[in-house]
Structure formats: structure tokens, C-alpha cells
Amino acid sequence: MKIEDLKFGDNGLIPAVVQDASTREVLTVAYMNEESLGKSLETRETWFYSRSRQELWHKGATSGNTQKIVEIKYDCDGDALVVLVEPAGPACHTGAVSCFSENLLDKTVTENTALTDFAVMLELEKTIREREQDMPEGAYTTYLFEKGVDKILKKVGEEAAEVIIAAKNRDPEELKWEAADLLYHLMVLLQEQKLPLKEVLGVLNKRKKPSAGE
């Protein structure tokens, strides 16, 4: 399908749902016209049309939080887009990873569903990064960064051993806590090495085998 074959609305716009290519988290929903979509395809970075300013805007032009386009999909009716990107920073003007950071459900439901949402990993990565920058006194993460990579590596090894023991003992309750500890210390190590989590996820994504019929 060509750009001109897509169904732009009466206002000349088509909605674009922007997702992180690695995590599939929805980052924002914006609008494109033919010109901004053309620029997006040409530059491989997201360009949108601002309905309030009545002009094109290049995501990250002023903030530096650009979005490198990996793929652009259109729906069966050709009247909506999904844009998979590799974000260089937060998508929201508030500094949040995603514009969708609020929840209409009550607190109890939110707490119960939060653990199934990959956003918790992104928030953990952000918190660890901020700890390294600010080094707040008394914080355990600060302690790890102060002690350096050898201490962090030791903790990763210790927690990995605890995971093995819990699994060997067939203790799922203990295993989930030890696995969480391992993930946390691994995230600290990634930050110490300046390796973004999305790059690790990118490797896993490339390893996926195509599903039947592809």
C-alpha cells in the first residue's frame, strides 16, 4: 500500500499509535498527515501533525527524545497506524516513559495488574539510573555504585545462586523473591555498564522464531 492509498480523515489526518519496539508498551497516540508520514518514512524518525498548532512537528527536535522508526503497520481498513520505535528518551512531555501513565481502575486492581505490566521494569531502570546520578545517602543502590563493579558482580552471583537453591528446593514462594533480587541486581549491573535494557530485549526479539505461516 502507498501513502495515498491510506484513509486519512476529513481533516486529512490518520491516528498513529506509537509503541516501543522492544517492550511493545504504548508510548503515545498522535496524528499524521500525508506530509508528516512521508517525512517519517524518509528520515526514519517520527514526525506528526499538531492539531493545536496546525503544523508539523518532529518528535524530539527540541528535547532530544527522538524516536527511531523500526516499523510502521496499518490496519485492515487502512485508517490507523501502529508505529514501532526505538525511543531515545521519554515519550511524554512530563518526563514519563509513556503518555499513558495514569489508570482509571482503583488502586487495588492497579497493584494487582502492575506486576504483569513491563512498565515496572522501565520504572526500575529509571530509578536505578537516577540513584547513580544523585547518589542519595543511605540508599542501597547508592551503596552498590559506591562499592563498584566488583561488589555488583558479587551480588549478581550470590542472587543467582539463591535462585538456583530455591528452584532446586521446589519453593516457588522463595523463588519469586530471589528471582526479583536477581533481576534488580542485574539491572544495577546493566546501568553500571551503561547498557540500556532495551538493547538486551532487542537481542531477545531478534532470537524469536517466526510463527507458523510467516
VMD Tcl script that draws the C-alpha trace (Angstrom):
set ca {
  {0.00 0.00 0.00}
  {1.17 3.52 -0.80}
  {0.65 6.60 1.40}
  {-2.02 7.91 -0.93}
  {-3.96 4.66 -0.53}
  {-4.36 5.12 3.23}
  {-7.62 6.60 4.50}
  {-6.92 9.98 6.04}
  {-9.93 11.51 7.81}
  {-11.93 14.53 6.72}
  {-9.30 16.65 8.48}
  {-6.55 14.97 6.47}
  {-5.20 13.12 9.50}
  {-4.67 9.50 10.45}
  {-4.15 8.33 14.07}
  {-0.76 6.80 14.87}
  {-0.27 4.59 17.92}
  {3.41 4.70 18.87}
  {4.85 1.64 20.63}
  {8.29 0.77 21.95}
  {9.62 -1.84 19.52}
  {11.29 -3.82 22.31}
  {8.70 -3.76 25.08}
  {5.55 -3.14 22.98}
  {4.49 -0.53 25.57}
  {2.22 2.14 24.08}
  {4.15 5.39 24.32}
  {1.72 7.88 22.82}
  {-1.07 8.41 20.30}
  {-0.59 11.22 17.81}
  {-1.75 12.17 14.34}
  {-0.04 12.23 10.96}
  {-0.99 13.77 7.65}
  {0.47 12.72 4.31}
  {3.41 15.11 4.65}
  {4.41 14.08 8.17}
  {4.07 10.40 7.28}
  {6.25 10.99 4.26}
  {8.89 12.68 6.41}
  {8.68 9.83 8.91}
  {9.37 7.30 6.15}
  {12.16 9.41 4.69}
  {14.01 10.22 7.93}
  {13.10 7.03 9.86}
  {12.13 9.23 12.82}
  {8.61 10.16 13.89}
  {7.01 13.32 12.54}
  {3.46 14.23 13.50}
  {0.89 16.91 12.79}
  {-0.10 19.15 15.69}
  {-3.82 19.82 15.67}
  {-3.45 22.68 18.14}
  {-0.59 24.46 16.35}
  {-1.69 23.40 12.88}
  {1.83 22.44 11.86}
  {4.23 19.52 11.53}
  {6.45 18.61 14.45}
  {9.45 16.36 14.69}
  {9.40 14.32 17.90}
  {12.49 15.16 19.94}
  {13.57 18.13 17.81}
  {13.94 20.28 20.94}
  {14.10 17.71 23.76}
  {16.39 15.22 22.05}
  {13.90 12.43 22.82}
  {13.67 11.26 19.25}
  {12.01 8.03 18.14}
  {13.81 5.87 15.59}
  {11.25 4.04 13.48}
  {11.58 0.28 13.23}
  {8.29 -0.49 11.50}
  {5.02 1.17 10.51}
  {1.92 -1.01 10.28}
  {-1.54 -0.09 9.06}
  {-4.82 -1.74 10.00}
  {-7.16 -3.72 7.75}
  {-9.18 -0.61 6.90}
  {-6.12 1.49 6.21}
  {-7.29 4.24 8.54}
  {-4.95 3.82 11.52}
  {-1.23 3.24 12.04}
  {0.95 1.48 14.59}
  {4.48 2.87 14.67}
  {7.13 0.70 16.35}
  {10.07 2.79 17.54}
  {13.31 2.76 19.48}
  {12.90 5.79 21.79}
  {15.93 7.89 22.70}
  {14.15 9.14 25.83}
  {10.74 9.64 27.46}
  {7.77 9.93 25.14}
  {5.72 12.20 27.41}
  {6.37 15.91 27.96}
  {6.06 15.22 31.71}
  {9.20 13.09 31.58}
  {7.30 9.82 31.90}
  {8.30 6.91 29.67}
  {4.76 6.77 28.28}
  {1.96 9.29 27.97}
  {-0.26 6.54 29.38}
  {0.89 6.59 32.99}
  {-2.47 7.03 34.74}
  {-5.06 4.36 35.49}
  {-8.83 4.66 35.83}
  {-9.05 1.44 37.84}
  {-8.90 1.56 41.62}
  {-5.61 1.22 43.48}
  {-6.12 -2.42 44.42}
  {-6.67 -3.50 40.84}
  {-3.73 -1.38 39.68}
  {-1.43 -3.01 42.23}
  {-2.56 -6.46 41.20}
  {-2.04 -5.84 37.49}
  {1.16 -3.80 37.76}
  {3.33 -6.90 38.03}
  {2.09 -8.11 34.66}
  {2.98 -4.80 33.05}
  {6.50 -4.41 31.73}
  {6.36 -0.76 32.78}
  {7.61 -1.86 36.20}
  {10.95 -2.80 34.62}
  {11.21 0.53 32.86}
  {10.44 2.35 36.10}
  {13.07 0.28 37.90}
  {15.63 1.14 35.24}
  {14.76 4.83 35.60}
  {15.03 4.70 39.40}
  {18.41 2.96 39.28}
  {19.68 5.49 36.75}
  {18.55 8.36 38.99}
  {20.19 6.73 42.02}
  {23.51 6.62 40.17}
  {23.17 10.27 39.19}
  {22.01 11.63 42.56}
  {23.68 9.08 44.90}
  {21.21 9.70 47.77}
  {22.73 8.92 51.15}
  {21.53 5.71 52.78}
  {20.10 4.15 49.61}
  {21.17 0.55 48.95}
  {21.60 1.28 45.23}
  {23.94 4.15 46.12}
  {25.95 1.72 48.24}
  {26.34 -0.65 45.30}
  {27.52 2.08 42.95}
  {29.95 3.39 45.58}
  {31.47 -0.08 46.02}
  {31.83 -0.51 42.28}
  {31.52 -3.24 39.69}
  {33.22 -5.98 41.73}
  {30.62 -5.66 44.50}
  {27.78 -5.57 41.99}
  {29.10 -8.67 40.23}
  {29.41 -10.46 43.57}
  {25.77 -9.68 44.37}
  {24.63 -10.89 40.95}
  {26.47 -14.15 41.56}
  {25.05 -14.53 45.08}
  {21.49 -13.89 43.93}
  {21.88 -16.29 41.00}
  {22.97 -18.96 43.48}
  {19.94 -18.20 45.67}
  {17.68 -18.62 42.63}
  {19.26 -22.00 41.92}
  {18.78 -23.15 45.52}
  {15.14 -22.02 45.63}
  {14.42 -23.76 42.34}
  {16.20 -26.92 43.47}
  {14.09 -26.91 46.65}
  {10.91 -26.52 44.59}
  {9.99 -23.46 46.64}
  {8.00 -21.11 44.36}
  {7.43 -18.52 47.10}
  {11.14 -18.25 47.81}
  {11.97 -18.45 44.11}
  {9.90 -15.40 43.19}
  {11.65 -13.25 45.80}
  {15.11 -14.48 44.86}
  {14.35 -14.01 41.16}
  {13.25 -10.43 41.87}
  {16.50 -9.81 43.76}
  {18.48 -11.22 40.84}
  {16.66 -9.04 38.32}
  {17.25 -5.95 40.45}
  {20.98 -6.56 40.80}
  {21.25 -7.42 37.10}
  {19.58 -4.08 36.31}
  {22.11 -2.30 38.53}
  {24.90 -4.07 36.62}
  {23.43 -3.01 33.27}
  {23.33 0.60 34.46}
  {26.92 0.41 35.74}
  {27.91 -0.86 32.30}
  {25.74 1.79 30.57}
  {23.83 -0.90 28.69}
  {20.12 0.01 28.27}
  {17.64 -2.75 29.00}
  {16.05 -2.22 25.59}
  {19.25 -3.43 23.92}
  {19.04 -6.71 25.83}
  {15.38 -7.01 24.86}
  {16.35 -6.27 21.28}
  {18.60 -9.33 21.28}
  {15.75 -11.48 22.58}
  {13.44 -10.02 19.96}
  {15.87 -10.96 17.18}
  {16.06 -14.51 18.52}
  {12.32 -15.04 18.16}
  {11.43 -17.74 15.70}
  {8.80 -16.75 13.12}
  {5.37 -18.09 13.91}
  {3.61 -20.58 11.66}
  {2.56 -19.07 8.36}
  {5.24 -16.32 8.35}
}
mol new
graphics top color blue
foreach p $ca { graphics top sphere $p radius 0.5 }
foreach p [lrange $ca 0 end-1] q [lrange $ca 1 end] { graphics top cylinder $p $q radius 0.2 }
display resetview
